[in-house]
Amino acid sequence: MMTCSKRRPVTDLRSTNDSLPRFWDASRFGRPDALGPIAVSLPHPIQPSWNSKTMKRALVSFALLCFSTAALANSACDQPRDDFDGLYCLNKVYQEADKELNENYKALVGQLDADGKAKLKKGQIAWIKERNSECSRKDDTGFYVNLSCATEKTISRAQFLKDRSRECVSSGCMNSKL
């Protein structure tokens, strides 16, 4: 018998009790000449401290907490307390619309030929310039963005790109519409 420490003896299963758990088996690693199955016997068995009933209660409590937090976040955007709360909520909507626009753009690019990709890129750059000129301004006091305008334009462009992608799937890509 070999020992790793005074409290945890390591034994070879071939020479003692075969019912002990197997933690390492050298034959699995292509070395059948090694020690073979090894087991570690601990002085006290490890018992889980949570039973299934306690675990279910914890999971249900966690789920309720998550749903109530999401409901509070949504209700805060339904009735913002001030302009900064409204701006925060509108910014969340804008970011989601921008994410959708980028996903739709990438999906459409993957369906187009070289000429279509070039037309799409040219159209996207023109759309960005139009959005910026209509939804932002710069003067001596700073740079201003009308986030509501930018959100509406972004949602509209994302839908346009999605419609073009749908056309590519159903009747073939029409570069003239890009």
Secondary structure, DSSP 8 states (H G I E B T S, - for coil): -EESSSS-EEEETTTS-TTS---B-GGGGT-TTS---EEE--SS----S--HHHHHHHHHHHHHHHHHHHHHHHHHHHS-SSHHHHHHHHHHHHHHHHHHHHHHHHHHHTT--HHHHHHHHHHHHHHHHHHHHHHEEEETTEEEE-HHHHHHHHHHHHHHHHHHHHHHHHT---GGG-
